[in-house]
Amino acid sequence: MGDLTIEQRLLNVMKSVKYIQKDKEFRKGDRVLYRVVSHDTVIRETRPYFIEQGVLVVPTVIRHERIGSNLTIITVSIEFINVDKTDDKIKVEYVGYGVDASDKGPGKAISYAVRYAILKVLCLETGDDPENDTDDAMEETITDEQEINLREICDSKNFPIDKTLDALANKIFQIKNISDLPQSKFKDAQKLLMEKRANDATAQR
């Protein structure tokens, strides 16, 4: 195996791991809003084959930002290294998001970045279990990633993030929290923020 390049080793890992089932559910009451594949599942399913092929996976945080009271954004450089020739490596960068008001935000963001970097580098499929599909008639609310996008828009315009999104939810969409925003209203919320109308609503509170 010592003469295999990092590309050949990663190809062998790809041949060994063809699919990873989404296993983590986000619920509202009895409803399953959406599913993702967890960091632990990605590591559990790929780590034995990285070891078998002599591939080290080394993440390094290169940028870190805290936005508002609970959003951490981290850019992580992930190196896939040939253990028999350590200068033979592939490096990718991925952005990770961690939504947490305590000190767990950076850890969540790093796990997010590493999980998706491995999935993308190995071109792994993920999917839902058809037996657990939700009722199509029940509209899903926005995902964590979509809420993060709304927060990023607020930050880019120097809006007070939590106050602006609370006003957007309460005054305009008549919901308690922005996380309860229906998927069909997501683009409307983006447009309102970009047009600064949400900020106007905040000023009127």
N, C-alpha and C positions, 0 to 999 in steps of 0.2 A: 504493500500500500504506500510505501514511502515515496514512490515516484509519481503518485497522483497529485494533480494540481488542486487548488482550492475549488475551482469550478467543477472538476470531476467529482470531488468529494461531496459538494453540495448537490450535484445531480444524483448521486447515489442516495443521499438523504431524501431527495424529492421522490425517487422511485420507491422508497420504503414507506413514506407517509403520504397518502393520497387524499385524505379527507379527515377533517376534525369536526365533530358534531358540536353545534352551539349548545351550551349547557347552563348558562346563567340567564335567569329570567328577571325582568323588571316588571313588577305588578302594580296595579292600582286596585285594591280590594281583591276580587276574584278574577279580574281581567289580567291577562298577560299582554303587556303593552308591546314589548319587543324582547328579543333574545340576542345574546352575544356569546362568543366563545371566550372563556375566561383565560387570564394569564397562566394560572396554574395548569389548566388543561393543555394549553399550547406547549408549555415546558415539559409536562409529563409525556406527551405524545412524541415530542421531537428529541428530547435530551438523549435517550439511549442511542439514537442513530447518529447524533453529533459525536457522541463518545466513540461509537463503533467506527466512524469514518475519520476520527482524529481531527475534529473541527472544534475550536474554541469560539464561544460567542461572548464578546466583551463589550458591554455598553459603557459609554462615557457621556456624562451630562456636559453639554457645551454651551447651552443657554438656559436661563431660568428666569421666570417672571411670575409675580403674584399680582392678580388683578382682582380688585374688589375684596370682599370678605371671605370668599371661598373658592376661588379659581386659581389653579396653578398651571402654567404652561411651560413645558420643558422641551428643549430640542436635544435629542440624544443621538450620538454617533455610535452605531453598532458595527463592530468589526467581526467578521467571520475569518478566523485565522487557521492556516494549515499548521498543525503542531509539529510536523516534521521539517517545515521550512517557514519560520515565523514571519519572514518578509513577504510571503505569498499569502495575500489576504484580500478580502473584498470589504469595502466600507460603505455603509448606507446611513443616511440621516433620516430620522423620523420625529415628528412632533407628538408629544404626549400631553393629554389633558387630565387633570385631577380635580374633581369637585369635592371639596371637603373644607369645613370651617376650622378644623383643628390642624395638627401637624402631619396628618396623613396625606395631604395633597401632593407633595413631591413624590412620595412612594407610589401613589396611584398613577401619577403622570408617567413615571419611569416604566411601570408595568404596562401601561397602555402603549407606550412607544415600542418597547421590546416585543410585546405580543404581536402588534401589527407589522413590525419589521420582519419578524420571522415568517408570518403568514404570507407576506408579499414576496419576500425573497424566494420562498419555496413554492410560490404559486398554489397555495393550499386552498381547497374549497371548504367552505363552511355552509351549513344550511339548517333549516328548522326541521324538527320531527313533524311530519304531516299529522300525526295523531294528536299533537298538541296545538294545532292551529287555532287561532282565535276566531270568533264569529266575525265575518267580514262586515256585518251590519254595524258593529261597534267601532266607532272611529278611534284610532290610536292618537295619543297625545305626542308632543314633540319628544325627540330623543335627547339624551344628555349632550350629544354633539351639536344638535340644533340649538339647544339653550346656550351652549358655549358660544355659538356663532352670534347669537343676539347680544351676549355679554361683550363679545369682541367689538361689535358695531358700536355699542355704548362707549366702550373704552376709547375707540378710535376717534370719537367725537367729543371726548372729555365730558360725557354725561355722568352723573352719579348713578352707578350701575344698578344697585339694588332698588333705589328710589324710582328710577326711570322704569324699570321692568315691573315694579309693583303698580305704578300708575298705568302702564300699558295694559296689564292684566285686569286691574280693578275698574278703571275708568272707560277703557275702550272695548275690551273683550268680555267684560262682566264675569271674570273668573277670579278665584282667590289668589292663585299663584301662577306665575308664567309657566311653570312646569306642567300645568293643567291645560295649556294651549293645544287645541286640536291641530293635527297635521295639516288640515285644509286651510288653517289660518296662519301658518308659518310664514309664507311669502308675504302675506299682508303685514305681518309684524315687522319683517325685514324692511319693507317699503316705508312703513310709518317711521321707523327709526332713522332710515336714511333721509327722509324728508323732514326730520326734526319735529314732527308732530307729537311724538311721544314725549319729547322734552317739554313741549308746550303744555302737555297735559300735566306733567310733573309740576310746572310752575304754577298751575292753577290749584294745586292741592292745598 
